[in-house]
Amino acid sequence: MKTRLNLTIEESLLTRMKVYAMKQQTSVSELVEHYFESVTRSPKRKNAIDIVNELGMPAIDTSADLKNAFYEDQAAKYGL
């Protein structure tokens, strides 16, 4: 069920939002409703970048010769 909501905002902002809504082929009411949905959605879904940023830096010995370590590991793995 939909209900009415009165908002008081700057006239120039409302004008810009009406133009934006028209370009998006929607209404200002729909834009407000979608915004309210997005800020009240729980829990907030994380995107891949947020998840990667939460991972810590791995403990890597920066002085190690990683190329040589790879070849040594491959030789041991395949008996070369």
Secondary structure, 3 states (H helix, E strand, C coil): CCCCCCCCCCHHHHHHHHHHHHHCCCCHHHHHHHHHHHHHCCCCCCCHHHHHHHCCCCCCCCCCCHHHHHHHHHHHHHCC
